[in-house]
Amino acid sequence: MELVQARLVTDDVAGLAAFYAGLVQAEVPLNEYYVEVPAGPGHASAAAQYSVNRRLEKPTVIGPARPPREVVLDFQVADVDAEYPRISALGVGWVLPPTTQPWGSRSMVFNDPEGNLVNVFSRPRGPT
């Protein structure tokens, strides 16, 4: 079994897709229903998708309503510090500026426009 995409459900499909397109530096055709933003090979952290189904006038609810779950999307880059100014310019809400973690990875964490957490990290370089 292979997970090939992640979807974030939102009322602002075009806005959230535009944010992720800017984050991963991809051009995508925007609309208000469904947008795929390519972000690398097809696996969990590689494809971010944003969709909303506006065709259902009365959605069927099975069981009790659940509060939204927090999501963390992980993006690996070559150099976190080099990406920091570019990502800051997107107007993100910073949770953690570039920081070296105890396990050696360097990461920064911020909220996307919907409040989901995004972790951008780089792995330590080995001995040269």
C-alpha positions in Angstrom: 0.0 0.0 0.0 1.3 3.5 -0.9 0.0 6.8 0.3 0.2 9.1 -2.8 -1.3 12.4 -1.7 -2.5 14.5 1.2 -5.6 16.7 1.0 -6.5 19.7 3.1 -10.1 20.6 3.1 -10.8 24.4 3.1 -13.3 27.0 2.2 -10.6 28.9 0.3 -9.2 26.4 -2.2 -7.6 28.9 -4.5 -6.0 30.9 -1.6 -4.6 27.8 0.2 -3.4 26.3 -3.1 -1.7 29.6 -4.1 0.1 29.6 -0.7 1.5 26.1 -1.2 2.3 26.8 -4.9 4.4 29.7 -3.6 5.9 27.6 -0.9 7.1 24.8 -3.2 7.6 27.2 -6.1 5.2 25.5 -8.5 2.8 27.0 -11.0 -0.7 25.6 -10.9 -4.0 26.6 -12.4 -6.2 27.9 -9.6 -10.0 27.4 -9.2 -12.3 27.3 -6.2 -13.0 23.5 -6.1 -9.9 21.4 -6.4 -6.3 22.1 -7.0 -3.3 19.8 -7.0 0.1 21.3 -6.1 3.0 19.1 -7.1 5.7 18.8 -4.5 8.0 16.0 -5.5 7.5 12.2 -5.8 4.1 10.8 -5.1 4.1 10.0 -1.4 2.7 11.4 1.8 4.7 14.6 2.1 5.1 15.1 -1.6 1.7 16.0 -3.0 -0.4 18.6 -1.2 -3.9 18.9 -2.5 -6.7 21.2 -1.4 -10.4 20.4 -2.1 -13.9 21.3 -1.1 -17.1 19.8 -2.3 -19.6 22.7 -2.8 -22.0 20.5 -4.7 -23.5 19.0 -1.5 -26.3 21.3 -0.3 -27.1 19.0 2.7 -24.0 17.0 3.6 -24.7 13.6 5.2 -23.3 13.4 8.7 -22.6 10.0 10.1 -21.8 10.0 13.8 -21.0 13.1 16.0 -19.2 16.1 14.4 -15.5 16.0 15.2 -13.3 19.0 15.7 -10.6 19.6 13.0 -7.5 17.5 13.5 -4.1 19.2 13.5 -2.0 18.3 10.5 1.8 18.6 10.1 3.2 18.7 6.6 7.0 18.0 6.3 9.1 19.4 3.5 12.8 18.6 3.1 15.1 21.2 1.7 18.9 21.3 1.2 19.4 24.4 3.4 16.7 25.6 5.9 18.5 28.9 6.5 18.6 29.7 2.8 14.8 29.1 2.6 13.9 31.2 5.7 13.8 34.7 4.0 11.8 33.4 1.0 9.3 31.7 3.2 9.1 34.6 5.6 8.1 36.8 2.6 5.0 34.6 2.2 3.7 36.1 5.5 3.6 32.8 7.5 2.9 32.6 11.2 6.2 31.4 12.7 6.1 28.7 15.4 9.8 27.9 15.4 12.5 29.8 13.5 15.4 27.8 12.0 16.6 25.7 14.9 19.0 22.7 15.2 17.1 19.9 16.8 18.7 17.5 19.3 18.7 14.7 16.7 20.7 16.9 14.3 18.1 18.0 11.8 17.7 21.8 11.2 14.1 22.8 11.0 11.6 25.6 11.0 7.9 25.4 11.7 5.1 27.7 10.7 1.3 27.8 10.2 -0.2 27.9 6.7 -3.2 30.3 6.1 -5.6 27.7 7.6 -3.5 27.1 10.7 -2.0 23.7 9.7 1.6 23.2 10.8 4.3 23.1 8.2 7.8 21.8 9.1 10.6 22.6 6.7 13.8 20.7 7.5 17.2 19.7 6.3 19.2 16.7 7.4 22.7 17.2 8.7 25.5 16.7 6.2 27.8 13.8 6.9 31.5 14.1 7.2 33.3 15.3 4.0 
